[in-house]
Amino acid sequence: MKVQVNTDHNIQGDERVQEYVEHVVADTLSRFADQLTRVVVHIGDEHAGEAGEHDMRCMMEARLAGRRPTAVTHHAATVRDAINGAADKIERVLEKEIGKLGR
């Protein structure tokens, strides 16, 4: 499973962010790893650095082999909380989707 991380110009997408996202995705979605080809993560600050609640956004798109991509979005006060929230959401969605497939 490949993990691709994209950030907007308001978020510093350094190695620490990449490693954190890879760790969270691997930990949360490990049981689906043989069925996932790629997870694409987009992180952004919706209010461009202005103070505000829940202005960090994380969109996660999981690509199951042979299926259309599945995406979720989570807003939070911090980048880490946005990443963790999106990972929890995508895990629940994949559980339902894979359950429907009977895998």
N, CA, C and O atoms as CSV, one atom per row, in Angstrom:
chain,resi,resn,atom,element,x,y,z
A,1,MET,N,N,0.845,-1.170,0.000
A,1,MET,CA,C,0.000,0.000,0.000
A,1,MET,C,C,0.893,1.236,0.000
A,1,MET,O,O,1.728,1.414,0.886
A,2,LYS,N,N,0.708,2.069,-0.986
A,2,LYS,CA,C,1.477,3.308,-1.078
A,2,LYS,C,C,0.689,4.441,-0.414
A,2,LYS,O,O,-0.529,4.530,-0.567
A,3,VAL,N,N,1.390,5.299,0.319
A,3,VAL,CA,C,0.768,6.456,0.958
A,3,VAL,C,C,1.363,7.710,0.344
A,3,VAL,O,O,2.577,7.911,0.368
A,4,GLN,N,N,0.501,8.548,-0.202
A,4,GLN,CA,C,0.923,9.799,-0.826
A,4,GLN,C,C,0.341,10.950,-0.015
A,4,GLN,O,O,-0.861,10.978,0.251
A,5,VAL,N,N,1.185,11.899,0.378
A,5,VAL,CA,C,0.752,13.031,1.205
A,5,VAL,C,C,0.920,14.325,0.426
A,5,VAL,O,O,1.985,14.601,-0.128
A,6,ASN,N,N,-0.149,15.116,0.393
A,6,ASN,CA,C,-0.132,16.433,-0.248
A,6,ASN,C,C,-0.577,17.470,0.775
A,6,ASN,O,O,-1.510,17.238,1.544
A,7,THR,N,N,0.098,18.612,0.777
A,7,THR,CA,C,-0.298,19.702,1.673
A,7,THR,C,C,-0.509,20.966,0.853
A,7,THR,O,O,0.074,21.135,-0.219
A,8,ASP,N,N,-1.352,21.849,1.376
A,8,ASP,CA,C,-1.514,23.130,0.696
A,8,ASP,C,C,-0.356,24.048,1.095
A,8,ASP,O,O,0.499,23.664,1.892
A,9,HIS,N,N,-0.334,25.244,0.545
A,9,HIS,CA,C,0.798,26.149,0.799
A,9,HIS,C,C,0.819,26.705,2.219
A,9,HIS,O,O,1.783,27.372,2.596
A,10,ASN,N,N,-0.217,26.448,3.016
A,10,ASN,CA,C,-0.265,26.919,4.398
A,10,ASN,C,C,0.272,25.900,5.408
A,10,ASN,O,O,0.505,26.228,6.571
A,11,ILE,N,N,0.460,24.679,4.952
A,11,ILE,CA,C,0.951,23.603,5.823
A,11,ILE,C,C,2.332,23.196,5.345
A,11,ILE,O,O,2.545,22.951,4.158
A,12,GLN,N,N,3.264,23.126,6.279
A,12,GLN,CA,C,4.616,22.711,5.936
A,12,GLN,C,C,4.637,21.186,5.838
A,12,GLN,O,O,4.590,20.496,6.857
A,13,GLY,N,N,4.707,20.667,4.632
A,13,GLY,CA,C,4.676,19.229,4.400
A,13,GLY,C,C,6.051,18.612,4.485
A,13,GLY,O,O,6.548,18.056,3.505
A,14,ASP,N,N,6.667,18.703,5.640
A,14,ASP,CA,C,8.027,18.186,5.795
A,14,ASP,C,C,8.023,16.686,6.075
A,14,ASP,O,O,6.977,16.037,6.073
A,15,GLU,N,N,9.201,16.163,6.311
A,15,GLU,CA,C,9.385,14.733,6.535
A,15,GLU,C,C,8.623,14.238,7.764
A,15,GLU,O,O,8.130,13.110,7.778
A,16,ARG,N,N,8.526,15.082,8.798
A,16,ARG,CA,C,7.809,14.678,10.016
A,16,ARG,C,C,6.331,14.444,9.723
A,16,ARG,O,O,5.742,13.482,10.216
A,17,VAL,N,N,5.731,15.326,8.918
A,17,VAL,CA,C,4.322,15.172,8.564
A,17,VAL,C,C,4.140,13.888,7.750
A,17,VAL,O,O,3.220,13.114,8.010
A,18,GLN,N,N,5.001,13.666,6.782
A,18,GLN,CA,C,4.943,12.464,5.946
A,18,GLN,C,C,5.034,11.208,6.811
A,18,GLN,O,O,4.233,10.286,6.657
A,19,GLU,N,N,6.002,11.173,7.711
A,19,GLU,CA,C,6.190,10.010,8.573
A,19,GLU,C,C,4.989,9.795,9.491
A,19,GLU,O,O,4.563,8.660,9.705
A,20,TYR,N,N,4.447,10.883,10.032
A,20,TYR,CA,C,3.297,10.768,10.922
A,20,TYR,C,C,2.100,10.199,10.168
A,20,TYR,O,O,1.428,9.291,10.656
A,21,VAL,N,N,1.835,10.735,8.978
A,21,VAL,CA,C,0.707,10.245,8.177
A,21,VAL,C,C,0.907,8.772,7.832
A,21,VAL,O,O,-0.022,7.975,7.961
A,22,GLU,N,N,2.098,8.409,7.400
A,22,GLU,CA,C,2.366,7.010,7.057
A,22,GLU,C,C,2.144,6.095,8.254
A,22,GLU,O,O,1.585,5.008,8.115
A,23,HIS,N,N,2.586,6.538,9.432
A,23,HIS,CA,C,2.399,5.745,10.652
A,23,HIS,C,C,0.918,5.573,10.973
A,23,HIS,O,O,0.471,4.460,11.250
A,24,VAL,N,N,0.154,6.665,10.938
A,24,VAL,CA,C,-1.269,6.601,11.263
A,24,VAL,C,C,-2.013,5.724,10.263
A,24,VAL,O,O,-2.824,4.885,10.656
A,25,VAL,N,N,-1.744,5.910,8.986
A,25,VAL,CA,C,-2.412,5.119,7.947
A,25,VAL,C,C,-2.059,3.642,8.100
A,25,VAL,O,O,-2.947,2.789,8.061
A,26,ALA,N,N,-0.780,3.331,8.272
A,26,ALA,CA,C,-0.361,1.939,8.415
A,26,ALA,C,C,-0.991,1.296,9.646
A,26,ALA,O,O,-1.439,0.151,9.588
A,27,ASP,N,N,-1.028,2.021,10.750
A,27,ASP,CA,C,-1.583,1.502,11.994
A,27,ASP,C,C,-3.091,1.291,11.883
A,27,ASP,O,O,-3.610,0.258,12.305
A,28,THR,N,N,-3.785,2.264,11.320
A,28,THR,CA,C,-5.247,2.216,11.249
A,28,THR,C,C,-5.753,1.249,10.180
A,28,THR,O,O,-6.750,0.559,10.390
A,29,LEU,N,N,-5.076,1.199,9.048
A,29,LEU,CA,C,-5.583,0.424,7.912
A,29,LEU,C,C,-4.786,-0.845,7.633
A,29,LEU,O,O,-4.905,-1.415,6.548
A,30,SER,N,N,-3.985,-1.295,8.575
A,30,SER,CA,C,-3.119,-2.450,8.342
A,30,SER,C,C,-3.884,-3.699,7.923
A,30,SER,O,O,-3.396,-4.473,7.100
A,31,ARG,N,N,-5.062,-3.903,8.470
A,31,ARG,CA,C,-5.806,-5.128,8.124
A,31,ARG,C,C,-6.362,-5.110,6.706
A,31,ARG,O,O,-6.773,-6.144,6.180
A,32,PHE,N,N,-6.374,-3.909,6.080
A,32,PHE,CA,C,-6.825,-3.788,4.697
A,32,PHE,C,C,-5.659,-3.674,3.716
A,32,PHE,O,O,-5.884,-3.529,2.514
A,33,ALA,N,N,-4.425,-3.736,4.200
A,33,ALA,CA,C,-3.239,-3.441,3.387
A,33,ALA,C,C,-3.153,-4.282,2.122
A,33,ALA,O,O,-2.724,-3.786,1.080
A,34,ASP,N,N,-3.553,-5.537,2.195
A,34,ASP,CA,C,-3.452,-6.386,1.003
A,34,ASP,C,C,-4.522,-6.061,-0.042
A,34,ASP,O,O,-4.423,-6.512,-1.183
A,35,GLN,N,N,-5.538,-5.286,0.332
A,35,GLN,CA,C,-6.611,-4.913,-0.584
A,35,GLN,C,C,-6.490,-3.476,-1.087
A,35,GLN,O,O,-7.141,-3.098,-2.061
A,36,LEU,N,N,-5.655,-2.677,-0.419
A,36,LEU,CA,C,-5.473,-1.278,-0.797
A,36,LEU,C,C,-4.263,-1.115,-1.706
A,36,LEU,O,O,-3.197,-1.671,-1.441
A,37,THR,N,N,-4.431,-0.356,-2.770
A,37,THR,CA,C,-3.290,-0.068,-3.629
A,37,THR,C,C,-2.629,1.243,-3.243
A,37,THR,O,O,-1.411,1.389,-3.347
A,38,ARG,N,N,-3.446,2.207,-2.790
A,38,ARG,CA,C,-2.894,3.515,-2.467
A,38,ARG,C,C,-3.842,4.258,-1.521
A,38,ARG,O,O,-5.060,4.084,-1.565
A,39,VAL,N,N,-3.245,5.086,-0.669
A,39,VAL,CA,C,-3.999,6.017,0.162
A,39,VAL,C,C,-3.416,7.394,-0.116
A,39,VAL,O,O,-2.222,7.627,0.075
A,40,VAL,N,N,-4.275,8.305,-0.572
A,40,VAL,CA,C,-3.846,9.672,-0.869
A,40,VAL,C,C,-4.408,10.576,0.220
A,40,VAL,O,O,-5.599,10.526,0.525
A,41,VAL,N,N,-3.545,11.400,0.802
A,41,VAL,CA,C,-3.925,12.274,1.908
A,41,VAL,C,C,-3.659,13.724,1.517
A,41,VAL,O,O,-2.555,14.073,1.100
A,42,HIS,N,N,-4.679,14.560,1.656
A,42,HIS,CA,C,-4.557,15.996,1.386
A,42,HIS,C,C,-4.805,16.733,2.702
A,42,HIS,O,O,-5.849,16.562,3.332
A,43,ILE,N,N,-3.834,17.555,3.108
A,43,ILE,CA,C,-3.938,18.307,4.363
A,43,ILE,C,C,-3.918,19.790,4.031
A,43,ILE,O,O,-3.102,20.244,3.229
A,44,GLY,N,N,-4.821,20.546,4.653
A,44,GLY,CA,C,-4.854,21.976,4.381
A,44,GLY,C,C,-5.411,22.780,5.535
A,44,GLY,O,O,-6.091,22.255,6.417
A,45,ASP,N,N,-5.109,24.060,5.507
A,45,ASP,CA,C,-5.625,25.030,6.466
A,45,ASP,C,C,-6.686,25.842,5.732
A,45,ASP,O,O,-6.355,26.664,4.877
A,46,GLU,N,N,-7.937,25.622,6.053
A,46,GLU,CA,C,-9.026,26.243,5.302
A,46,GLU,C,C,-9.143,27.743,5.506
A,46,GLU,O,O,-9.758,28.430,4.690
A,47,HIS,N,N,-8.565,28.259,6.578
A,47,HIS,CA,C,-8.652,29.697,6.831
A,47,HIS,C,C,-7.301,30.383,6.709
A,47,HIS,O,O,-7.097,31.463,7.264
A,48,ALA,N,N,-6.395,29.774,5.998
A,48,ALA,CA,C,-5.094,30.365,5.642
A,48,ALA,C,C,-4.374,31.029,6.799
A,48,ALA,O,O,-3.951,32.180,6.694
A,49,GLY,N,N,-4.236,30.310,7.897
A,49,GLY,CA,C,-3.452,30.816,9.010
A,49,GLY,C,C,-4.208,31.679,10.002
A,49,GLY,O,O,-3.664,32.022,11.051
A,50,GLU,N,N,-5.443,32.038,9.700
A,50,GLU,CA,C,-6.245,32.820,10.638
A,50,GLU,C,C,-6.702,31.910,11.769
A,50,GLU,O,O,-6.919,30.714,11.574
A,51,ALA,N,N,-6.843,32.487,12.939
A,51,ALA,CA,C,-7.294,31.707,14.081
A,51,ALA,C,C,-8.736,31.272,13.868
A,51,ALA,O,O,-9.560,32.026,13.348
A,52,GLY,N,N,-9.019,30.065,14.271
A,52,GLY,CA,C,-10.378,29.560,14.137
A,52,GLY,C,C,-10.447,28.108,14.538
A,52,GLY,O,O,-9.463,27.371,14.471
A,53,GLU,N,N,-11.640,27.713,14.960
A,53,GLU,CA,C,-11.844,26.328,15.354
A,53,GLU,C,C,-12.039,25.447,14.138
A,53,GLU,O,O,-12.689,25.842,13.170
A,54,HIS,N,N,-11.484,24.273,14.191
A,54,HIS,CA,C,-11.700,23.244,13.175
A,54,HIS,C,C,-11.406,23.729,11.759
A,54,HIS,O,O,-12.153,23.434,10.826
A,55,ASP,N,N,-10.319,24.470,11.608
A,55,ASP,CA,C,-9.970,24.960,10.267
A,55,ASP,C,C,-8.910,24.108,9.574
A,55,ASP,O,O,-8.560,24.376,8.424
A,56,MET,N,N,-8.399,23.093,10.255
A,56,MET,CA,C,-7.482,22.156,9.608
A,56,MET,C,C,-8.316,21.048,8.974
A,56,MET,O,O,-9.219,20.496,9.603
A,57,ARG,N,N,-8.005,20.735,7.733
A,57,ARG,CA,C,-8.780,19.746,6.988
A,57,ARG,C,C,-7.861,18.634,6.515
A,57,ARG,O,O,-6.754,18.882,6.038
A,58,CYS,N,N,-8.337,17.407,6.656
A,58,CYS,CA,C,-7.621,16.259,6.112
A,58,CYS,C,C,-8.617,15.444,5.294
A,58,CYS,O,O,-9.639,14.984,5.805
A,59,MET,N,N,-8.296,15.276,4.017
A,59,MET,CA,C,-9.103,14.436,3.141
A,59,MET,C,C,-8.270,13.202,2.850
A,59,MET,O,O,-7.120,13.311,2.425
A,60,MET,N,N,-8.843,12.032,3.077
A,60,MET,CA,C,-8.170,10.767,2.801
A,60,MET,C,C,-8.955,10.011,1.757
A,60,MET,O,O,-10.172,9.854,1.850
A,61,GLU,N,N,-8.227,9.547,0.761
A,61,GLU,CA,C,-8.825,8.765,-0.315
A,61,GLU,C,C,-8.137,7.408,-0.349
A,61,GLU,O,O,-6.926,7.319,-0.554
A,62,ALA,N,N,-8.919,6.354,-0.145
A,62,ALA,CA,C,-8.389,4.989,-0.167
A,62,ALA,C,C,-8.804,4.329,-1.469
A,62,ALA,O,O,-9.956,4.425,-1.892
A,63,ARG,N,N,-7.858,3.665,-2.091
A,63,ARG,CA,C,-8.133,2.990,-3.365
A,63,ARG,C,C,-8.017,1.486,-3.173
A,63,ARG,O,O,-6.924,0.935,-3.045
A,64,LEU,N,N,-9.171,0.844,-3.158
A,64,LEU,CA,C,-9.216,-0.613,-3.101
A,64,LEU,C,C,-8.974,-1.159,-4.494
A,64,LEU,O,O,-9.462,-0.601,-5.477
A,65,ALA,N,N,-8.232,-2.235,-4.583
A,65,ALA,CA,C,-7.936,-2.848,-5.884
A,65,ALA,C,C,-9.237,-3.192,-6.601
A,65,ALA,O,O,-10.100,-3.875,-6.050
A,66,GLY,N,N,-9.367,-2.712,-7.833
A,66,GLY,CA,C,-10.527,-3.019,-8.655
A,66,GLY,C,C,-11.789,-2.263,-8.310
A,66,GLY,O,O,-12.850,-2.577,-8.849
A,67,ARG,N,N,-11.716,-1.280,-7.433
A,67,ARG,CA,C,-12.894,-0.517,-7.005
A,67,ARG,C,C,-12.645,0.970,-7.193
A,67,ARG,O,O,-11.503,1.399,-7.360
A,68,ARG,N,N,-13.704,1.746,-7.166
A,68,ARG,CA,C,-13.569,3.200,-7.229
A,68,ARG,C,C,-13.004,3.709,-5.904
A,68,ARG,O,O,-13.216,3.083,-4.865
A,69,PRO,N,N,-12.287,4.836,-5.925
A,69,PRO,CA,C,-11.734,5.384,-4.676
A,69,PRO,C,C,-12.842,5.755,-3.689
A,69,PRO,O,O,-13.944,6.143,-4.076
A,70,THR,N,N,-12.518,5.625,-2.429
A,70,THR,CA,C,-13.402,6.009,-1.336
A,70,THR,C,C,-12.718,7.153,-0.592
A,70,THR,O,O,-11.542,7.051,-0.244
A,71,ALA,N,N,-13.452,8.245,-0.346
A,71,ALA,CA,C,-12.831,9.413,0.295
A,71,ALA,C,C,-13.668,9.902,1.474
A,71,ALA,O,O,-14.895,9.804,1.478
A,72,VAL,N,N,-12.963,10.430,2.470
A,72,VAL,CA,C,-13.584,11.071,3.629
A,72,VAL,C,C,-12.831,12.355,3.920
A,72,VAL,O,O,-11.688,12.531,3.497
A,73,THR,N,N,-13.481,13.246,4.644
A,73,THR,CA,C,-12.852,14.494,5.070
A,73,THR,C,C,-13.122,14.695,6.552
A,73,THR,O,O,-14.210,14.392,7.040
A,74,HIS,N,N,-12.123,15.208,7.265
A,74,HIS,CA,C,-12.288,15.503,8.686
A,74,HIS,C,C,-11.685,16.876,8.971
A,74,HIS,O,O,-10.580,17.181,8.524
A,75,HIS,N,N,-12.418,17.697,9.715
A,75,HIS,CA,C,-11.947,19.015,10.137
A,75,HIS,C,C,-11.634,18.965,11.629
A,75,HIS,O,O,-12.352,18.322,12.395
A,76,ALA,N,N,-10.570,19.637,12.038
A,76,ALA,CA,C,-10.182,19.660,13.444
A,76,ALA,C,C,-9.371,20.923,13.727
A,76,ALA,O,O,-9.055,21.692,12.818
A,77,ALA,N,N,-9.044,21.121,14.992
A,77,ALA,CA,C,-8.283,22.293,15.408
A,77,ALA,C,C,-6.794,22.163,15.101
A,77,ALA,O,O,-6.103,23.169,14.937
A,78,THR,N,N,-6.296,20.928,15.024
A,78,THR,CA,C,-4.872,20.715,14.742
A,78,THR,C,C,-4.715,19.762,13.559
A,78,THR,O,O,-5.636,19.024,13.210
A,79,VAL,N,N,-3.543,19.794,12.955
A,79,VAL,CA,C,-3.253,18.906,11.831
A,79,VAL,C,C,-3.314,17.453,12.291
A,79,VAL,O,O,-3.907,16.617,11.609
A,80,ARG,N,N,-2.715,17.143,13.426
A,80,ARG,CA,C,-2.719,15.760,13.926
A,80,ARG,C,C,-4.130,15.254,14.172
A,80,ARG,O,O,-4.455,14.120,13.821
A,81,ASP,N,N,-4.976,16.093,14.776
A,81,ASP,CA,C,-6.358,15.680,15.032
A,81,ASP,C,C,-7.122,15.478,13.728
A,81,ASP,O,O,-7.953,14.575,13.633
A,82,ALA,N,N,-6.852,16.305,12.729
A,82,ALA,CA,C,-7.507,16.153,11.431
A,82,ALA,C,C,-7.082,14.835,10.776
A,82,ALA,O,O,-7.915,14.129,10.208
A,83,ILE,N,N,-5.802,14.506,10.853
A,83,ILE,CA,C,-5.288,13.260,10.281
A,83,ILE,C,C,-5.900,12.056,10.996
A,83,ILE,O,O,-6.383,11.122,10.355
A,84,ASN,N,N,-5.875,12.086,12.321
A,84,ASN,CA,C,-6.418,10.968,13.099
A,84,ASN,C,C,-7.910,10.787,12.855
A,84,ASN,O,O,-8.387,9.660,12.724
A,85,GLY,N,N,-8.649,11.895,12.792
A,85,GLY,CA,C,-10.089,11.818,12.550
A,85,GLY,C,C,-10.400,11.243,11.177
A,85,GLY,O,O,-11.305,10.422,11.036
A,86,ALA,N,N,-9.652,11.671,10.165
A,86,ALA,CA,C,-9.865,11.154,8.816
A,86,ALA,C,C,-9.524,9.664,8.752
A,86,ALA,O,O,-10.219,8.901,8.081
A,87,ALA,N,N,-8.476,9.249,9.432
A,87,ALA,CA,C,-8.093,7.833,9.444
A,87,ALA,C,C,-9.185,6.984,10.095
A,87,ALA,O,O,-9.506,5.902,9.605
A,88,ASP,N,N,-9.752,7.470,11.191
A,88,ASP,CA,C,-10.841,6.733,11.846
A,88,ASP,C,C,-12.057,6.622,10.933
A,88,ASP,O,O,-12.696,5.573,10.856
A,89,LYS,N,N,-12.368,7.717,10.243
A,89,LYS,CA,C,-13.519,7.698,9.331
A,89,LYS,C,C,-13.307,6.741,8.176
A,89,LYS,O,O,-14.204,5.968,7.841
A,90,ILE,N,N,-12.129,6.781,7.558
A,90,ILE,CA,C,-11.887,5.925,6.391
A,90,ILE,C,C,-11.876,4.456,6.813
A,90,ILE,O,O,-12.282,3.588,6.040
A,91,GLU,N,N,-11.420,4.176,8.018
A,91,GLU,CA,C,-11.444,2.800,8.523
A,91,GLU,C,C,-12.881,2.297,8.602
A,91,GLU,O,O,-13.167,1.184,8.161
A,92,ARG,N,N,-13.787,3.096,9.155
A,92,ARG,CA,C,-15.190,2.694,9.270
A,92,ARG,C,C,-15.830,2.503,7.898
A,92,ARG,O,O,-16.581,1.551,7.687
A,93,VAL,N,N,-15.533,3.404,6.972
A,93,VAL,CA,C,-16.097,3.301,5.625
A,93,VAL,C,C,-15.591,2.038,4.926
A,93,VAL,O,O,-16.365,1.331,4.281
A,94,LEU,N,N,-14.304,1.760,5.053
A,94,LEU,CA,C,-13.748,0.561,4.414
A,94,LEU,C,C,-14.311,-0.714,5.029
A,94,LEU,O,O,-14.554,-1.688,4.316
A,95,GLU,N,N,-14.522,-0.722,6.340
A,95,GLU,CA,C,-15.133,-1.891,6.983
A,95,GLU,C,C,-16.490,-2.192,6.359
A,95,GLU,O,O,-16.797,-3.345,6.054
A,96,LYS,N,N,-17.297,-1.160,6.172
A,96,LYS,CA,C,-18.621,-1.341,5.567
A,96,LYS,C,C,-18.510,-1.788,4.115
A,96,LYS,O,O,-19.192,-2.719,3.688
A,97,GLU,N,N,-17.637,-1.110,3.357
A,97,GLU,CA,C,-17.507,-1.415,1.938
A,97,GLU,C,C,-16.986,-2.840,1.710
A,97,GLU,O,O,-17.509,-3.563,0.862
A,98,ILE,N,N,-15.979,-3.233,2.449
A,98,ILE,CA,C,-15.416,-4.572,2.297
A,98,ILE,C,C,-16.405,-5.618,2.806
A,98,ILE,O,O,-16.499,-6.716,2.256
A,99,GLY,N,N,-17.137,-5.270,3.854
A,99,GLY,CA,C,-18.169,-6.170,4.361
A,99,GLY,C,C,-19.235,-6.457,3.313
A,99,GLY,O,O,-19.720,-7.584,3.214
A,100,LYS,N,N,-19.607,-5.435,2.523
A,100,LYS,CA,C,-20.592,-5.615,1.461
A,100,LYS,C,C,-20.062,-6.512,0.358
A,100,LYS,O,O,-20.826,-7.215,-0.304
A,101,LEU,N,N,-18.744,-6.484,0.160
A,101,LEU,CA,C,-18.126,-7.314,-0.871
A,101,LEU,C,C,-17.976,-8.764,-0.416
A,101,LEU,O,O,-17.712,-9.654,-1.225
A,102,GLY,N,N,-18.148,-8.990,0.885
A,102,GLY,CA,C,-18.019,-10.341,1.421
A,102,GLY,C,C,-16.598,-10.829,1.535
A,102,GLY,O,O,-16.341,-12.030,1.450
A,103,ARG,N,N,-15.646,-9.886,1.733
A,103,ARG,CA,C,-14.227,-10.275,1.840
A,103,ARG,C,C,-13.834,-10.511,3.269
A,103,ARG,O,O,-12.682,-10.844,3.546
